[in-house]
Amino acid sequence: MTSHFPLMGPEGPADAPWGAAVVIWDAHRRALLQLRDARPGVVHGGRWALFGGGVEAGEDPHHAAQREVEEELGITLPLPALKPVVQTISRPGGARLHIFECQIQITPLQIRLSEGAGFGFFTHAQLTALPQAPYLKSLFDDYLSWDA
């Protein structure tokens, strides 16, 4: 399944746990991001990151991405709309993160945030000024297009 995901950054250990995350684009080509809780033990705490989480036993990254977004935002993404982008190690010693992108019609009123300190829709210019998870800069600058 990971053959659909080009590698971004170092490969990391072969036995790293798997994770899945999604860049969700709105109709204005703004990226929906999560403000991570700023408390001990939270990966990338106090920074902006993608919505997502761990791949559970017997689950593939596509289904994990769909499940995580539904759990964290209350939104069901259609599986065919999830397009593989890259895989990367989320942080040293962290999960092998499978990143997807998806464009949907979504507004803040449709979101039921159940995880994280907040969410926002951001343009590329806005994103550059935010504290963000280390992998986001390369992801948005080198692998994704801000053009619709």
N, C-alpha and C positions, 0 to 999 in steps of 0.2 A: 504494500500500500504506500510506503514511503517513496517509491520510485517516482511518483507523480510530483514530489516536492524537491526542487533543487536545494542544495545546501547553502545556507548563509552563515559564514563564520566557521569556526573550528567544528569538527565532527563530534567531539566529545566521546564519552565512554559508550561502548556498544550496549551496555546494560542499563543505560539511563532510563528512568521511567518516561512514559510518553504523556504529552499534554496536547491540547488543541485550543486554538484561539481564532477569533474572527475579526477582521477589519470590516465593519459594517458602514457602507456608504449610504448617505441619504440622497434625496433627489437633487440636492445642490452640490453634490460631490464633497460633502464634509464627512470626516471620519468620526464615528461614535466611539468614544473612549471612556474608560472607567478610571476614576480617581481611587487608587488603592488606599485602604485603611492605613493610617499612620500609627501602627502599634507594633510592639515587638512580635517577631515571628511571621509577620506578613511579608511575603516576597514583594519587593519593589514598593514597600510601604511609603505613602505620601507622594507617590509619583503617578503619572498617567500611564495607562497600559491598555492592552486589549482585553475584552471580555473572553473568558475561557477558563479551562481547568484541566484536571487530570483525565486521562483515558482510563476507563474502568476495565476490569477483566472481561474478556469476551467482546469488547467494543472496539470499533475502528475509529480513527480520528474524525471522519465525517460525522458519524453519529454522536461522538463525544462533543464536537463543536456545536451541533444542533441542540443537544441536551443542555450543555452549559449555558448557552444563550437563553434557552427557555427558562432554566432555573434562575438565572441572574437578572433577566430583563422581562420575563413574562411574554416573550415573543417567540413564535415558532418559525424558524427559517426553513424554507423548502430545501431538501437535500440537493436537488440539481442546481440550485442557485449558489451553493458553496463551491467556490473555485479554489483549488490548491495554489498557494503562492510559493512558500518556502518552508523549510524546516531549519530550526536553529536551537542551540542550547540556550535556555532562557536566562541562565546565569551560571557562573562556575559551580559545578556540582548539582546543577538543576536538571529539569526535565528537557527531553527532546521535544520541542514545541512545534507542532504542525500548524502552520498559519494559513488560513483561508481568507478570501474576500467575498463579499456579497453586497449587491446593491439592491435596496428595497425602498419602498415608500414608507417612511416612518417619521413620526413627530414625537417630541418629548412627552406629549400627553398619552401616548400609547405605551410608554415604558413604566413598568412596575419594578423598580430597583430593589433587589433583595440581597445584594452583596456589594460591598465597597462603600466609600464615603460620598460618592457622587458620580455623575456622568456628564458628558458634554459632547457637542458636535463641533468639530474644529476644521478650519482650513489649514493648508500647509503653513501659511504665514503665522497663524495663531499657534500651531503646534510647536514651532521652533522656539517659542518663548516659554514653554511649559517644562516643569521638571517631569521627565519621562523615563520609562523603563529603558535601559541601555540599548536593547535591540530595536527600538522603534525608529531611531534616526536612520540607520542603514535600511531598514524595511521600507520606510516611506521615501527615502531619497534614491535608493538603488533598485527597488523591486516593484514599486507600485506607481501608477500614473494618477496624478490629481486631475487629469482631464477625463471627462465623461466618455 
